[in-house]
């Protein structure tokens, strides 16, 4: 199976963006090491790739993905998405981001 040029560009872009996202991810935790809720995590980390209309990661809004599914993908990684260990996001915050993603409405059609 061959990847299209656009897919290759997406993977390369993800490889370049992910180190910055990981840095932002670890740097944007509050002083006690806890995130400030699921929306905060999504806006600071997830949205960099998942709000780009499929250019890097798939759009998650409106899919009603179960929080347990989100947790598995975040911990194990999938395709261009790296795994995020508990040292980057604790289990409680990960559950909150999963719940936030599950309730996101579908994006408006353009």
C-alpha positions as CSV (number, residue, x, y, z in Angstrom):
1,X,0.0,0.0,0.0
2,X,1.4,3.4,-1.0
3,X,0.7,6.6,0.8
4,X,-0.4,9.7,-1.2
5,X,1.8,12.8,-1.1
6,X,-0.7,14.5,1.1
7,X,-0.7,11.7,3.6
8,X,3.1,11.7,3.7
9,X,3.1,15.5,4.2
10,X,0.6,14.9,7.1
11,X,2.8,12.4,8.7
12,X,5.9,14.6,8.4
13,X,3.9,17.5,9.7
14,X,2.8,15.5,12.7
15,X,6.4,14.3,13.3
16,X,7.5,18.0,13.4
17,X,4.5,19.2,15.5
18,X,4.5,16.5,18.1
19,X,7.7,17.5,19.9
20,X,6.3,21.0,20.3
21,X,3.0,19.6,21.4
22,X,4.6,17.4,24.0
23,X,6.6,20.4,25.3
24,X,3.4,22.5,25.5
25,X,1.6,19.6,27.0
26,X,4.1,19.2,29.9
27,X,4.6,23.0,30.3
28,X,0.9,23.9,30.5
29,X,0.1,21.9,33.6
30,X,-0.7,24.0,36.6
31,X,1.8,24.3,39.5
32,X,0.5,21.2,41.2
33,X,1.0,19.0,38.1
34,X,-2.8,18.7,37.4
35,X,-4.6,19.9,34.3
36,X,-7.5,22.3,34.7
37,X,-10.1,20.0,33.2
38,X,-10.7,18.2,30.0
39,X,-11.4,21.3,27.9
40,X,-8.0,22.7,29.0
41,X,-6.1,19.6,27.9
42,X,-8.0,19.5,24.6
43,X,-7.4,23.2,23.9
44,X,-3.7,23.1,24.9
45,X,-2.7,19.8,23.3
46,X,-5.3,17.8,21.4
47,X,-6.7,20.6,19.3
48,X,-3.3,21.3,17.6
49,X,-3.8,18.2,15.5
50,X,-7.5,17.4,15.8
51,X,-8.9,20.8,14.9
52,X,-7.2,20.9,11.5
53,X,-9.9,19.2,9.5
54,X,-8.0,15.9,9.0
55,X,-4.7,17.5,7.9
56,X,-2.9,15.8,10.8
57,X,-5.3,13.9,13.0
58,X,-9.0,13.1,12.5
59,X,-11.6,15.5,13.7
60,X,-12.9,14.1,17.0
61,X,-15.9,16.5,17.5
62,X,-19.3,15.1,17.0
63,X,-18.2,11.5,16.9
64,X,-19.3,10.7,20.5
65,X,-16.2,8.6,21.1
66,X,-16.3,6.8,24.5
67,X,-13.8,8.1,27.1
68,X,-12.3,4.6,27.5
69,X,-11.5,4.5,23.7
70,X,-9.8,8.0,24.0
71,X,-7.8,6.7,27.0
72,X,-6.6,3.7,25.1
73,X,-5.5,5.7,22.0
74,X,-3.8,8.4,24.1
75,X,-1.9,5.8,26.2
76,X,-0.9,3.5,23.3
77,X,-0.7,6.0,20.4
78,X,-2.1,5.3,16.9
79,X,-0.6,6.0,13.5
80,X,0.9,9.5,13.6
81,X,-0.2,10.1,17.2
82,X,2.4,9.2,19.8
83,X,1.6,7.6,23.1
84,X,1.1,10.0,26.0
85,X,2.3,8.3,29.3
86,X,1.0,9.1,32.7
87,X,4.0,11.4,33.2
88,X,2.4,13.8,30.7
89,X,-1.3,13.4,31.7
90,X,-2.6,11.7,34.8
91,X,-5.5,9.2,34.6
92,X,-8.1,11.6,36.1
93,X,-7.2,14.3,33.6
94,X,-7.3,11.8,30.8
95,X,-10.7,10.7,31.8
96,X,-11.9,14.3,31.8
97,X,-10.5,15.0,28.3
98,X,-12.3,11.8,27.1
99,X,-15.5,13.0,28.6
100,X,-15.0,16.5,27.0
101,X,-14.3,14.9,23.6
102,X,-17.4,12.7,23.8
103,X,-19.7,15.6,24.3
104,X,-18.2,17.9,21.6
105,X,-20.8,18.8,19.0
106,X,-20.0,18.1,15.3
107,X,-18.3,21.0,13.5
108,X,-20.4,23.2,11.3
109,X,-20.5,22.1,7.7
110,X,-18.8,24.6,5.3
